Every structure is written in structure tokens, then in C-alpha cells.
């Protein structure tokens, strides 16, 4: 029996595999160098030094100073610290401005604050997935504590005009928090260029482990801690440091800094190749979001006349996702796509295709062929069930033939 081919992984905004160099850097701190960084003996010193080296690597990637870097349990904790902390800093400033296409971590924080009486104002995205920076001034006032904005939208990949909005926020006396979970490691992120006072990072999005994150806090911003305890992280995030994972995110940031100039253009070329092949094979396939102001690795496409969830279920050779919130007997379209004005029926056809640092051109070609074939089968079945006699004739481009990678259920 032939050995099953590995499925093609195209879900690199959901999570990334741990880079082998990251794992190697972590291993000593899971074994012999297991000391507590706060201990004064011979095992504590190396652990403390390892944490500080990692802090420096994170800072170097985003143009910060090491003392502005705080390690957390992940992007969600970082955003909670930033948003809820900033809203509590000044009783005279309680309002928060956010977009209507934020990550759930931000939306949940805003909901908590709104229930506590904080005004939440939403900057709406246009149909291309970009917010209008010129509208931000209309939402800012003397009561605004914080503007929180997602740098790269996690479902559609659009890159928001953060710097323009930050200038307006600062002119109004507000702080700026940037959710950079998806952008760090994929595009250049510089805290000064963005105008960020606070910035969240999720390590597992850039080839480091899950369960570790970073919050950048600009020097001089007296952000209150979300947790209380001992004095770790200069009292800003108490709890014994997770040394192996901190070492991991530090090494991942070092690798990202070295690879960024080559990795970004390479991922963009692969994404463009994948989109072109799908558009050739699937009539009516639509790209969601701005065509150029987007992450280099991210495609969100609408497959016509089918359910994206069912399409992926019928295509096990491609590991991808869609924006639907699936329930037992129904599925609902992505709230992000609906916010862009995409009709419900069309939004149900969404599939996110997310290349990564290790994706190859062979992966892209194979995925395009598999998805196109699965779409045709789903489309034809739907037309047949509806009784429509005008079934589409199968005509996959000849360049796709033979590109379907063998898939044998394990």
C-alpha cells in the first residue's frame, strides 16, 4: 500500500509549526538549565540571562528598547492588559475607539468595558477591508482613553493605516494599542513608525510555541497590571517567567528579523500564484479585501455557489479554514465579511488560504488543483440537487492535471 501523502498546510494565520532552531534553543531550559530567573544561585543566573537576551531579540524586531518588552501568556493576555489597563488609567478618559473588524480578543475586552460604562466607538471598514483614517477624528474626543486597532486583519489580511490614525489619536491625547499578532514576522513592524504606545504579539504566529506572548509598553506609559503578585517583569506582569518559551519567542524573533527581507516577497509570490491558479479553474472566485494593502501570505477567497466549510470537509488534502462559526446543524457567515457588506450567501463560500515560511510552489499547485476539483464536485452536486439542467462541464485547466497530490485516508 502506498504511503499517504502529507496534507498541504495552508492555515499559517491560525498557528505555525515551531521552527527547528527555536526548539533547539528551548531544549536546554527544559532540561539542565531549569532554574528560576529570580534565584540567586548558579541555576538562576543563566535563566535570568536567557530571559534578558530574548527580551533584546524581541525589541530588536519591532524597533523597541528591551525595557519596553513584557512577556505574557499570549496575544489575548497582551491585548487584555493593554486595552483594559489603558481604559483604567484616567477617570476623565474612559472612551475606547476600535474598528468593526477586530479580533475577538479585542472585541471581548471592549464588551467588558462597555458593560462597565465605557463608551465604545467603532471605526467602520470599507468594502475593501480598510478603515478610513480620515473618519477617526470624528470619533475622538477629550474623553478618549485609547484607540485600539488591528494592524493586519486575521481573516482577510488587510493592513490598516495605523500610523495615520495614531497621529490623530495622539493629537487628541489618547493612547494607541496595536494588535500586531498577525503582522509581526510577515511584514516590517516598527513601533515608532506605527505610533504605537502598546503592541500585542502572539508567539505561535511566528514559529514559536503556543502559550507565550509579548506586550510592548512604550517607556513612560504607566499601564496598571492586570494581575497582582510578585515583582516579575518589573511588576507589570507577575508570575514566574516561562523561561523555555521566552527563549523560544526570542529566537523566533531573531530568525524573523533575519528572514524578513526574503520571506515576505517569497510568500507574496506564492499567494499570487495560488490566487491566479484558482481564478483560472474556478469561474467567479473572488478575493476578499484590498488587492495590495494586505499581508503577503494571506488569501481570503469566496468560492461561488458552495459552502466553504463543506468544501474543505470534502478536500482533506488541504488543511485550511474559513470564517464561519459552525454549529451542529447550521453555519453562520463570518461577522468580518458581513461587516464589509458581503451578502450572507456569498460569505458562506469563504476559505482562508494562508501560506507560510515553509510552503513550496509544489504545495501551492497541488492545493489549487485539489480545491478546484472539490469545488467542481460540490458545485455540480448542488446544481444537480436543484434540478438545474445547465450543469457546468468539467474543464480544469490542463496545467492542473496531474498536480493533484495523492491523498489516501490514513
C-alpha positions in Angstrom: 0.0 0.0 0.0 1.3 3.4 -0.9 2.3 5.7 1.9 -0.2 8.5 2.4 0.9 11.9 1.3 1.1 14.6 3.9 -1.8 17.1 3.6 -0.9 20.6 2.5 -0.9 23.0 5.4 -2.3 26.4 4.4 -3.5 27.7 7.8 -0.5 29.7 9.0 -2.5 32.6 10.5 -4.1 30.1 12.9 -0.8 28.8 14.0 2.7 27.9 12.7 5.0 25.0 13.4 7.8 25.5 15.8 10.9 26.3 13.8 13.6 23.6 14.5 16.1 26.3 15.6 13.6 27.6 18.0 13.1 24.2 19.5 16.9 23.7 19.8 17.2 27.0 21.6 14.5 26.0 24.1 15.7 22.5 24.9 18.5 23.3 27.4 15.9 25.3 29.5 13.6 22.3 29.6 16.4 20.1 30.8 19.6 21.1 32.7 19.0 24.9 32.8 15.8 24.7 34.7 16.4 27.4 37.2 14.1 30.2 38.4 15.3 33.5 37.0 14.7 35.1 40.4 17.0 32.6 42.2 20.4 33.9 43.3 22.3 30.6 42.9 24.1 29.1 39.9 21.0 27.9 38.1 19.1 31.2 38.5 21.7 33.4 36.7 21.7 31.6 33.4 17.9 31.6 33.4 17.8 35.3 34.1 20.3 36.0 31.4 18.4 33.9 28.8 15.2 35.9 29.5 17.0 39.2 29.0 18.6 38.0 25.8 15.2 37.1 24.5 13.8 40.4 25.6 16.5 42.1 23.5 15.7 40.0 20.4 12.0 40.9 20.6 12.8 44.5 21.0 15.2 44.4 18.0 12.5 43.0 15.7 10.0 45.8 16.4 12.3 48.7 17.0 11.8 49.0 20.8 14.0 49.1 23.8 14.4 45.9 25.9 12.9 47.5 29.0 9.7 48.1 27.0 9.1 44.4 26.4 6.8 42.4 28.8 6.3 38.7 28.4 2.8 37.3 28.8 0.9 34.0 28.1 -0.1 35.0 24.6 -1.7 37.6 22.4 -5.1 37.5 24.2 -3.5 38.4 27.6 -1.4 41.1 26.0 -4.4 42.7 24.5 -6.4 42.5 27.7 -3.5 44.1 29.6 -3.3 46.9 27.0 -7.0 47.7 26.4 -8.4 47.2 29.9 -5.3 48.8 31.5 -5.4 51.9 29.3 -9.1 52.4 30.0 -8.4 52.4 33.7 -5.6 55.0 33.7 -7.6 58.2 33.8 -11.1 58.6 35.2 -11.7 61.5 32.9 -10.8 59.5 29.8 -13.0 56.3 29.6 -13.9 56.0 25.9 -12.3 53.5 23.5 -12.2 53.7 19.8 -11.9 50.4 17.8 -12.6 49.2 14.3 -15.6 46.9 13.5 -13.2 44.2 12.2 -11.2 43.5 15.3 -10.0 40.1 16.6 -12.4 38.5 19.2 -9.8 39.2 21.9 -10.2 42.9 21.3 -14.0 42.7 20.9 -14.4 40.8 24.2 -12.3 43.4 26.0 -14.5 46.2 24.5 -17.6 44.3 25.6 -16.4 44.1 29.2 -15.6 47.8 29.2 -18.9 48.7 27.7 -20.8 46.8 30.4 -18.8 48.8 32.9 -19.9 52.1 31.3 -17.1 52.9 29.0 -18.2 54.3 25.6 -17.0 52.2 22.7 -16.9 53.8 19.3 -16.4 51.9 16.1 -14.4 52.9 13.0 -16.0 51.1 10.1 -14.1 49.3 7.4 -14.9 49.9 3.8 -15.8 47.2 1.3 -12.1 46.6 0.6 -11.4 45.8 4.2 -9.6 49.1 5.0 -10.8 51.6 7.5 -10.9 55.3 6.5 -8.3 57.0 8.6 -10.0 60.3 7.8 -13.0 59.3 9.8 -11.1 58.6 13.0 -11.1 62.3 14.1 -14.9 62.2 14.2 -14.7 59.5 16.9 -12.0 61.1 19.1 -12.6 63.5 21.9 -11.4 64.7 25.3 -12.9 61.6 26.8 -10.9 59.1 24.6 -8.5 56.9 26.6 -7.4 54.6 23.8 -7.6 53.8 20.1 -7.1 50.0 19.6 -6.6 48.8 16.0 -5.7 45.6 14.4 -2.7 46.0 12.2 -3.4 43.1 9.9 -6.9 41.7 9.9 -6.6 38.0 10.8 -9.3 36.7 8.4 -8.7 38.8 5.3 -5.2 40.1 5.8 -5.7 43.8 5.1 -3.1 46.1 6.6 -4.7 49.1 8.3 -3.4 52.7 8.1 -2.3 52.6 11.7 0.2 55.4 11.6 -2.3 57.9 10.2 -4.8 57.0 12.9 -2.2 57.1 15.6 -1.2 60.7 14.7 -4.8 61.8 15.2 -5.2 59.8 18.4 -2.1 61.4 19.9 -3.3 64.8 18.9 -6.4 64.1 20.9 -4.4 62.9 23.9 -5.3 59.2 23.5 -3.0 56.2 23.7 -2.7 53.8 20.8 -2.8 50.0 21.1 -1.9 47.9 18.0 -2.8 44.2 17.7 0.2 43.0 15.7 -0.4 39.3 16.3 -0.7 38.6 12.5 1.8 41.1 11.1 4.9 40.6 13.2 7.3 38.3 11.3 5.4 38.8 8.0 5.9 42.5 7.3 8.2 45.1 8.9 6.7 46.3 12.2 8.3 49.3 13.9 6.6 50.8 17.0 7.8 54.3 16.3 6.8 54.2 12.6 3.3 52.9 13.6 3.0 55.3 16.5 2.1 52.5 18.9 2.1 53.1 22.6 1.1 49.5 23.2 1.5 46.5 20.9 0.5 42.8 21.2 2.4 39.8 19.8 1.3 36.2 19.8 4.4 34.0 19.5 2.8 31.0 17.9 2.1 33.0 14.8 5.8 33.3 14.1 7.1 29.8 14.6 7.4 29.8 18.4 5.3 27.8 20.9 1.8 28.5 21.9 1.3 29.9 25.4 3.7 32.8 25.2 3.2 36.3 24.1 4.6 39.8 24.3 3.2 43.2 25.2 5.2 46.3 24.2 4.7 49.2 26.6 6.2 52.5 25.5 8.5 53.9 28.1 6.6 56.4 30.2 3.2 54.8 29.8 2.2 53.8 33.4 -0.1 50.9 32.4 -1.6 49.2 35.5 -1.1 45.5 35.8 -3.9 43.1 35.0 -2.6 40.6 37.6 -1.1 41.1 41.0 1.6 39.0 42.7 5.3 39.3 43.0 7.6 41.7 41.1 8.4 39.8 37.9 8.6 41.8 34.6 9.2 45.0 36.8 5.8 44.4 38.4 3.9 44.7 35.2 3.1 41.0 34.8 3.8 39.0 37.9 4.4 35.2 37.9 7.5 33.1 37.5 8.8 33.5 34.0 8.2 30.7 31.5 11.9 30.6 30.6 11.9 27.9 27.8 9.0 29.6 26.0 10.5 33.1 26.4 13.7 31.8 24.9 11.6 30.3 22.1 10.0 33.6 21.2 13.3 35.4 21.4 14.9 33.0 19.0 11.8 33.2 16.7 12.1 37.0 16.6 15.8 36.8 15.8 15.0 34.4 12.9 12.2 36.6 11.7 14.4 39.6 11.6 17.0 37.8 9.6 14.5 36.3 7.2 12.0 39.1 6.7 13.6 40.7 3.6 13.4 37.3 1.7 10.4 35.7 3.3 7.9 38.5 2.6 8.4 38.7 -1.2 8.5 34.9 -1.4 5.2 34.4 0.4 3.6 37.1 -1.7 4.7 35.4 -4.9 3.3 32.1 -3.6 0.0 33.7 -2.7 -0.3 35.4 -6.0 0.4 32.1 -7.8 -2.2 30.3 -5.8 -4.8 33.0 -6.4 -4.1 33.0 -10.2 -4.4 29.2 -10.5 -7.7 29.2 -8.5 -9.1 32.0 -10.6 -8.3 30.1 -13.8 -10.0 27.0 -12.6 -13.0 28.4 -10.6 -15.2 30.9 -12.6 -16.4 33.6 -10.3 -13.9 33.1 -7.5 -13.5 36.4 -5.6 -10.7 37.8 -3.5 -11.8 39.5 -0.3 -10.0 42.6 0.8 -7.7 45.2 -0.7 -5.6 43.7 -3.5 -2.3 45.2 -2.4 -2.6 46.6 1.1 -2.5 43.1 2.7 -0.3 40.6 4.3 1.9 38.8 1.8 0.8 35.3 2.9 -3.0 35.8 3.2 -5.8 35.0 0.8 -9.5 35.0 1.7 -11.5 33.9 -1.3 -15.1 33.3 -1.9 -15.9 30.1 -3.8 -19.2 30.7 -5.7 -22.4 28.7 -5.0 -20.9 26.4 -2.4 -20.3 26.3 1.4 -16.6 26.9 2.2 -17.0 24.7 5.3 -18.3 21.8 3.2 -15.7 22.4 0.5 -12.9 22.0 3.0 -14.5 18.9 4.5 -14.6 17.4 1.0 -10.9 18.3 0.5 -8.9 16.6 3.3 -5.6 17.1 1.3 -5.7 20.8 2.1 -5.6 22.0 5.7 -7.2 25.4 5.7 -10.0 27.2 7.4 -13.0 29.5 6.8 -14.5 32.4 8.7 -17.8 30.6 9.5 -18.9 29.9 13.0 -20.1 26.4 12.6 -22.8 24.9 14.7 -24.2 21.4 14.9 -26.9 21.8 12.2 -26.1 25.2 10.7 -23.4 27.6 9.8 -23.2 31.3 10.1 -21.1 33.5 7.9 -18.1 35.4 9.3 -19.1 38.6 11.0 -16.0 40.2 9.5 -17.2 39.5 5.9 -20.7 40.7 6.8 -19.2 43.9 8.2 -17.7 44.5 4.7 -21.1 44.3 3.1 -20.7 40.9 1.6 -24.1 39.2 1.1 -24.7 36.3 3.5 -24.9 33.6 0.8 -21.7 34.7 -0.8 -19.9 35.0 2.6 -20.7 31.3 3.3 -18.3 30.4 0.5 -15.2 31.8 2.2 -12.0 29.9 2.5 -8.8 31.3 4.0 -5.6 30.1 2.3 -2.5 31.1 4.3 1.0 30.2 3.1 3.9 30.2 5.4 7.7 30.2 5.5 7.9 26.6 4.6 5.2 26.5 1.9 6.6 25.5 -1.6 5.4 26.1 -5.1 4.5 22.4 -5.3 2.3 22.9 -2.3 0.5 25.8 -4.0 0.0 24.0 -7.2 -1.3 20.8 -5.5 -3.6 22.8 -3.3 -5.1 24.7 -6.2 -5.8 21.5 -8.1 -7.4 19.8 -5.1 -9.6 22.8 -4.2 -10.7 23.3 -7.8 -11.6 19.7 -8.1 -13.5 19.7 -4.8 -15.3 22.9 -5.8 -16.4 21.4 -9.1 -17.8 18.3 -7.3 -19.7 20.4 -4.7 -21.0 22.8 -7.3 -22.2 20.1 -9.6 -23.9 18.2 -6.8 -25.7 21.4 -5.8 -26.8 22.1 -9.3 -28.0 18.5 -9.7 -29.9 18.6 -6.5 -31.6 21.8 -7.5 -32.8 20.2 -10.8 -30.9 22.7 -12.9 -30.2 21.1 -16.3 -27.4 23.6 -17.1 -24.7 21.7 -15.2 -21.2 23.1 -15.8 -19.0 20.9 -17.9 -15.8 19.9 -16.1 -12.9 21.7 -17.7 -10.0 22.1 -15.3 -7.0 23.8 -17.0 -4.6 21.2 -18.4 -1.9 22.7 -16.3 -3.7 21.4 -13.2 -4.0 17.8 -14.5 -1.6 15.6 -12.6 -1.0 18.2 -9.9 -3.5 16.7 -7.5 -1.3 15.2 -4.8 -2.4 11.6 -4.0 -4.5 11.6 -0.9 -5.1 8.2 0.8 -7.1 8.3 4.0 -4.9 7.0 6.8 
